[in-house]
Amino acid sequence: MQNTALNRLSVEKIGGTSMSAFGDVLRHIMLYDKARILGRVYVVSAYSGVTNQLLEHKKTGERGIYALFAEGVGYQGALDALAGSLKKLNAGFADLGLPLAVADRFVDERIAQARKYLEAMHHVLASGYLSRADVLLAAREVLASIGESHSAFNSVEILKANGVNAMLIDLAGFDDDEAWTIDQRIHNSFQGLDLAQSAVVATGYTKGVEGIMREFDRGYSEVTFSKIAVELRPMEAVIHKEFHLSSADPNLVGIENAIVVGATNYDVADQLADVGMEAIHPKASKPMELAGIPIRLKNTFEPEHPGTLITKDFVGQRARVEIITGTDKVTLVEIHDPIMVGTVGFDYGLTEILSKHGISYIMKTTNANSIAHLVWESSITDDLVAELESRYQIVTVKPSAIVCAIGSNIAIPGVLARAAQALADAGVNVNCVSQTLRQVNMQFVIERGDYRDAVKALNQALCVNPVT
């Protein structure tokens, strides 16, 4: 897309936690540099907790309106409760200039529209004419969109109240019947706009015939952000979070020991996503990487800080470990079978079983008679274990943790030894270890209870006091 202000254009994603502190977003992002407010496209998430209420709690799995609709009971009352929750959020932004009557009316209208959609879907479910799974997916799409439409509408109204020429692009498509794909909707919504004259707020949810949640589920807002960036081709795309991308989680190592990364590459971002620390959803980052669009991660509450720039080709000038991360929500599944040695394709059958059960592994280690896969704890089922035990001699299922030392250039002689020694000094035993030839990620599987100590030890040894 051609734009008269390409050199000024910026596409920026604001997450839900930051959106809930919208006063800070207004001061530190949108109005921080008033000379640059025009020509910026903000892609916003729902306020923190709203999507949990609409669908289910992302971490605990607590049921939301979607589960009630799927069961066919109680969802009407839950929609009423949602309206109350959204209006309560509105009231919290009145001091920022949000016109409450206008904002509350939008909530009532949008929920009324959603209610009509859901009632129609409920009748279709009862008829049996369409696949239940397809109808439920459609309901999930409708519900998810409400949160982003609400926060985007409020953002535009608050900007207007603060003297900014602001424009809403509601990609939820509630007011049209166009059978567009996601890419078509984004292209058509931005076609012909002179972005230099407005601050644009777009919803993180995009309606499309393929269904954005069908493939991306709760990562959809970053996918929308990515697709808008690829459509508009800004000099860089910005993600605002409530923290810096740091050498380790400040909650684990203390803020004084968490060093801002500053610069890294897309490969490192993928390594982080693989263990659940998403700088950006990997399916969102790939199109921007291919388009050559850098991503800058910024802390919402430190607007003067340049944050961390992610580019395709960055390699640190000096070898160093940039980030220590991992998770204690994993399980090690090890197969031991004497017939494995020398058997061509032995691991193919094992991979087939994992694929059959919908499991993607994080790490794999092997020797003559054993293969170990590290998988997310939530993916382990009794059926999986039973099938493995029926086929292989010894199956070990061990709750575990993984800790990783990651960097764009960690090809440092002795760094693996230093990492292992740091873990040993902290009393942490290594159960499995993995590193590929590319040398961007050293992975250690450890006892689950040792996770916090392992992160602290590696951060101190490799980042705070790095190898020279």
C-alpha positions in Angstrom: 0.0 0.0 0.0 1.3 3.4 -0.9 1.1 6.1 1.8 2.1 9.7 1.8 3.9 9.4 5.1 5.7 6.1 4.8 8.7 7.5 6.6 6.5 8.3 9.6 4.1 5.4 9.6 4.2 3.2 12.6 2.1 0.1 13.4 1.9 -0.6 17.1 0.4 -3.4 19.2 -0.9 -2.7 22.7 -1.6 -5.7 24.9 -4.5 -6.3 27.3 -2.6 -5.6 30.5 -1.3 -2.3 29.1 -4.8 -1.4 27.8 -6.3 -1.8 31.3 -3.8 0.9 32.4 -5.0 3.1 29.6 -4.1 6.3 31.4 -0.5 5.2 31.2 -1.0 4.1 27.5 -2.3 7.6 26.8 0.5 9.4 28.5 3.4 7.1 27.6 2.5 6.0 24.1 -0.3 7.8 22.3 0.3 11.4 23.6 3.9 11.0 24.6 5.1 12.6 21.4 2.2 14.7 20.1 4.2 15.7 17.0 4.1 12.0 16.0 0.5 11.1 17.0 -0.7 11.2 13.4 0.4 8.5 11.1 0.3 5.8 13.8 -1.9 2.7 13.7 -2.6 1.1 17.1 -3.8 -2.5 17.1 -5.4 -3.1 20.5 -6.2 -6.1 22.6 -9.2 -6.4 24.8 -8.9 -5.1 28.4 -7.2 -7.6 30.7 -9.6 -10.4 31.8 -12.3 -9.6 29.2 -11.4 -12.4 26.8 -11.2 -14.8 29.7 -14.8 -13.8 30.6 -15.9 -14.3 27.0 -14.1 -17.6 26.2 -12.3 -19.2 29.1 -9.5 -18.3 31.5 -6.3 -18.6 29.5 -4.3 -20.1 32.4 -6.8 -21.8 34.7 -9.3 -22.9 32.1 -12.2 -21.5 34.1 -15.3 -21.4 31.9 -16.6 -18.3 30.2 -19.6 -17.4 28.1 -18.4 -19.7 25.3 -18.7 -22.8 27.5 -22.1 -21.8 28.6 -23.3 -21.4 25.0 -21.8 -24.8 24.0 -23.8 -26.4 26.8 -26.9 -24.4 25.8 -27.6 -23.0 29.2 -27.0 -19.8 31.0 -25.3 -17.8 28.3 -28.0 -15.2 28.1 -27.6 -14.2 31.7 -23.8 -14.3 31.2 -24.1 -11.8 28.4 -26.0 -9.5 30.7 -23.3 -9.8 33.3 -20.7 -9.1 30.6 -22.5 -5.8 29.7 -22.2 -4.8 33.4 -18.5 -5.7 33.5 -17.8 -3.7 30.3 -19.7 -0.7 31.6 -17.8 -0.8 34.9 -14.6 -0.7 32.9 -16.0 2.3 31.0 -16.6 4.1 34.2 -13.0 3.7 35.2 -11.9 5.7 32.1 -14.3 8.6 32.6 -11.5 10.8 34.0 -9.6 10.3 30.7 -12.4 11.9 28.8 -14.5 8.8 27.8 -18.1 9.9 27.2 -19.9 7.3 29.3 -23.3 7.6 27.6 -21.7 7.0 24.2 -19.5 4.2 25.4 -22.2 2.4 27.3 -24.5 2.6 24.3 -21.9 0.9 22.2 -21.7 -1.9 24.7 -25.4 -2.4 24.6 -25.6 -2.4 20.8 -22.7 -4.8 20.3 -23.9 -7.3 22.9 -27.4 -7.1 21.4 -25.9 -7.9 18.0 -23.9 -10.8 19.4 -27.0 -12.1 21.2 -28.9 -12.3 17.9 -26.0 -14.2 16.3 -25.8 -16.6 19.2 -29.6 -17.2 19.3 -29.5 -18.0 15.6 -26.6 -20.4 16.1 -28.4 -22.0 19.0 -31.3 -22.8 16.7 -29.0 -24.2 14.0 -27.3 -26.4 16.6 -30.7 -27.8 17.6 -31.6 -28.5 14.0 -28.6 -30.7 13.4 -28.3 -29.3 9.8 -24.7 -28.1 10.3 -21.6 -29.6 12.0 -21.7 -28.8 15.8 -17.9 -28.1 15.7 -18.3 -25.5 12.9 -21.1 -23.7 14.7 -19.3 -23.6 18.0 -16.2 -22.2 16.2 -18.4 -19.5 14.7 -19.8 -18.7 18.2 -16.2 -18.5 19.5 -15.3 -16.0 16.8 -18.3 -13.8 17.6 -17.7 -13.7 21.3 -13.9 -13.1 21.0 -14.5 -10.0 18.8 -16.5 -8.2 21.4 -13.5 -7.5 23.7 -11.3 -5.8 21.0 -14.2 -3.8 19.5 -15.0 -2.5 23.0 -11.4 -1.4 23.8 -10.8 0.1 20.3 -14.0 2.1 20.4 -13.1 3.5 23.8 -9.6 4.3 22.7 -10.8 6.4 19.8 -13.4 8.3 21.9 -10.7 9.1 24.5 -8.3 10.3 21.9 -11.0 12.5 20.4 -11.7 13.9 23.8 -8.0 14.8 24.1 -8.1 16.7 20.8 -6.7 14.0 18.5 -8.1 13.3 15.0 -8.7 9.6 15.7 -10.2 7.0 13.5 -11.7 3.6 14.4 -11.2 0.6 12.1 -13.4 -2.2 13.5 -12.2 -5.3 11.8 -14.8 -7.4 13.6 -17.2 -6.9 10.7 -20.4 -6.8 12.7 -22.0 -4.2 10.4 -21.4 -5.9 7.1 -22.1 -9.3 5.4 -18.9 -9.3 3.2 -17.5 -12.7 2.6 -13.9 -11.6 2.8 -10.8 -13.4 3.9 -8.8 -11.9 6.8 -6.3 -10.5 4.4 -9.0 -9.0 2.1 -10.7 -7.4 5.1 -7.5 -5.7 6.2 -6.6 -4.6 2.7 -10.1 -3.2 2.0 -10.3 -1.5 5.4 -7.1 0.4 4.9 -7.4 1.0 1.1 -7.3 4.7 0.2 -6.9 6.0 3.7 -4.5 9.0 4.2 -3.0 7.7 7.4 -0.9 10.9 7.8 -4.0 12.8 8.9 -5.2 10.5 11.6 -4.3 8.4 14.6 -5.9 5.0 13.7 -7.1 2.4 16.3 -7.8 -1.0 14.8 -9.3 -4.0 16.6 -6.9 -6.9 17.4 -9.7 -9.3 16.1 -10.3 -9.6 12.4 -13.3 -11.3 10.9 -12.6 -13.6 7.9 -14.3 -16.5 6.2 -11.5 -18.8 7.3 -11.9 -17.8 11.0 -8.9 -16.2 12.7 -9.4 -18.4 15.8 -9.6 -21.6 13.9 -5.8 -21.5 13.4 -4.5 -19.0 15.9 -7.0 -19.1 18.8 -5.9 -16.7 21.5 -2.9 -15.5 19.5 -5.2 -13.7 17.0 -4.5 -10.1 18.0 -0.8 -10.5 17.2 -1.8 -12.1 13.9 -3.9 -9.1 13.0 -1.0 -6.8 14.0 1.3 -8.7 11.8 -1.1 -8.7 8.8 -1.7 -4.9 9.1 2.1 -4.3 9.3 2.7 -6.4 6.1 -0.2 -4.5 4.4 1.2 -1.1 5.3 5.0 -1.8 5.4 6.1 0.6 8.2 9.8 1.2 8.9 9.2 -0.9 12.0 6.4 -2.5 14.0 6.2 -1.9 17.7 4.8 -4.1 20.5 4.1 -2.4 23.8 4.2 -4.7 26.8 4.2 -4.1 30.6 7.8 -5.3 30.8 11.1 -5.2 28.9 12.5 -8.2 27.0 15.2 -9.0 29.6 17.9 -11.5 30.3 15.5 -13.3 32.7 12.1 -12.8 34.4 12.5 -10.0 36.9 10.0 -11.7 39.2 12.5 -14.6 39.5 15.9 -12.9 39.5 15.1 -9.5 40.8 14.8 -6.4 38.6 18.4 -5.4 39.4 19.6 -8.6 37.7 17.3 -8.4 34.7 19.3 -6.9 31.8 17.4 -5.4 28.9 18.3 -7.4 25.8 18.5 -4.4 23.4 18.8 -6.2 20.1 18.2 -9.7 18.9 16.9 -11.6 15.9 13.8 -13.5 14.8 15.5 -16.9 15.4 15.8 -16.0 19.1 12.2 -14.9 19.2 11.2 -18.3 17.9 13.3 -20.0 20.6 11.5 -18.0 23.2 8.0 -18.9 21.8 8.9 -22.6 21.8 9.0 -22.6 25.6 6.0 -20.3 26.1 7.8 -17.0 26.5 6.3 -15.2 23.5 7.9 -12.0 22.5 5.5 -12.4 19.6 3.4 -15.3 18.3 5.6 -17.2 15.9 2.8 -17.4 13.3 2.6 -13.6 13.5 6.3 -13.0 13.3 7.0 -15.1 10.2 5.2 -12.8 7.7 7.0 -9.7 9.1 10.3 -11.5 9.0 9.8 -12.4 5.4 8.7 -8.8 4.6 11.8 -7.4 6.3 9.9 -5.5 8.9 11.8 -5.1 12.2 9.9 -5.5 15.5 10.6 -3.2 18.5 9.5 -4.4 21.9 8.9 -1.5 24.3 7.9 -1.2 28.0 4.7 0.8 28.2 5.8 2.4 31.4 9.2 3.5 30.2 8.5 5.5 27.0 12.0 7.0 26.8 13.7 3.6 26.7 14.3 2.3 23.1 13.4 -1.2 24.2 14.6 -4.3 22.1 14.8 -4.4 18.3 14.2 -7.7 16.6 15.6 -8.0 13.1 16.2 -10.8 10.6 19.9 -10.7 10.4 21.1 -9.4 13.7 24.0 -11.3 15.2 25.7 -9.9 18.4 29.1 -8.4 17.7 30.5 -10.3 20.7 29.4 -13.8 21.7 27.1 -13.7 24.6 24.0 -15.3 26.2 21.1 -12.9 25.8 18.2 -14.6 27.6 17.6 -17.3 30.3 14.1 -18.6 30.1 12.1 -21.9 30.3 9.1 -23.4 32.0 8.2 -25.8 34.7 5.0 -26.9 32.9 6.6 -29.7 30.9 6.9 -33.5 31.1 9.6 -35.8 29.8 8.5 -38.9 28.0 11.3 -41.4 27.5 11.1 -44.6 25.5 13.7 -47.3 26.2 13.8 -50.4 24.0 16.7 -52.7 23.2 15.5 -53.3 19.6 16.0 -49.6 18.8 19.7 -49.7 18.2 20.4 -50.0 14.5 16.8 -50.1 13.5 16.1 -47.7 10.6 13.1 -45.5 11.2 12.5 -46.6 14.8 11.7 -43.1 15.9 9.2 -42.6 13.0 6.7 -44.9 14.7 7.0 -42.9 18.0 6.6 -39.6 16.2 3.4 -41.0 14.5 1.9 -41.7 17.9 2.7 -38.2 19.2 1.2 -36.8 16.0 -1.9 -38.9 16.4 -2.5 -37.4 19.9 -1.9 -33.9 18.6 1.4 -33.4 20.4 4.3 -31.2 19.3 7.5 -31.7 21.3 9.8 -29.0 22.5 13.0 -31.0 22.7 14.3 -34.4 21.7 17.3 -36.4 22.9 18.4 -39.8 22.0 21.0 -42.5 22.4 21.4 -46.2 21.3 18.4 -47.5 23.1 16.4 -44.5 24.4 14.5 -41.6 23.0 13.2 -38.8 25.2 10.7 -36.1 24.1 10.0 -33.1 26.2 6.3 -32.1 25.8 3.9 -29.7 27.4 2.4 -31.2 30.6 -1.1 -30.4 29.5 -0.7 -32.7 26.4 -0.2 -35.9 28.4 -3.2 -38.2 28.5 -3.8 -41.7 29.9 -4.6 -42.8 26.3 -1.2 -41.6 25.1 0.7 -43.4 27.9 -1.3 -46.6 27.4 -0.5 -46.7 23.7 3.2 -46.1 24.3 3.3 -48.8 27.0 1.6 -51.3 24.7 4.3 -50.8 22.1 7.6 -50.1 23.9 9.5 -52.0 26.6 10.0 -49.2 29.1 8.0 -45.9 29.2 9.0 -43.2 31.7 6.8 -40.2 32.2 8.5 -37.6 34.4 7.2 -34.2 35.4 10.0 -31.8 34.6 11.3 -28.3 33.9 13.4 -26.9 31.1 15.8 -24.0 31.3 17.4 -22.4 28.3 20.4 -20.2 27.6 19.5 -18.3 24.3 21.3 -15.8 22.2 22.0 -14.7 18.6 25.7 -15.6 19.0 26.5 -18.0 21.8 29.3 -19.9 20.1 31.6 -19.3 23.0 34.2 -21.9 23.9 33.5 -23.2 27.4 30.0 -21.6 27.7 28.4 -25.0 27.9 30.8 -26.1 30.6 30.2 -22.8 32.5 26.4 -23.3 32.3 26.7 -26.8 33.6 29.0 -25.7 36.4 26.6 -22.9 37.4 23.8 -25.4 37.7 25.9 -27.9 39.6 27.0 -25.1 42.0 23.3 -24.3 42.6 22.6 -28.0 43.4 20.7 -28.5 40.1 21.1 -31.9 38.3 20.8 -32.0 34.5 18.6 -34.9 33.3 18.9 -34.1 29.5 20.8 -31.5 27.5 20.4 -30.4 23.9 22.2 -27.9 21.6 22.2 -27.8 17.7 25.0 -26.8 15.4 23.4 -23.3 14.9 24.2 -22.6 18.6 21.4 -20.2 19.5 19.9 -22.3 22.4 21.3 -24.5 25.1 18.5 -26.5 26.7 18.7 -28.3 30.0 15.9 -30.6 31.3 15.9 -30.5 35.1 13.8 -31.5 38.1 10.7 -29.4 38.3 11.4 -28.1 41.8 14.8 -26.7 40.7 13.4 -24.4 38.0 13.7 -21.1 39.9 17.2 -21.8 41.2 18.3 -22.8 37.7 17.1 -19.6 36.1 18.8 -17.5 38.8 22.1 -19.4 38.6 22.3 -19.3 34.8 21.3 -15.6 34.6 24.0 -14.7 37.2 26.7 -16.8 35.5 26.0 -16.1 31.8 24.3 -12.7 31.7 25.1 -10.6 34.8 28.7 -11.9 34.8 29.0 -13.0 31.2 31.7 -15.2 29.6 34.4 -13.0 28.1 
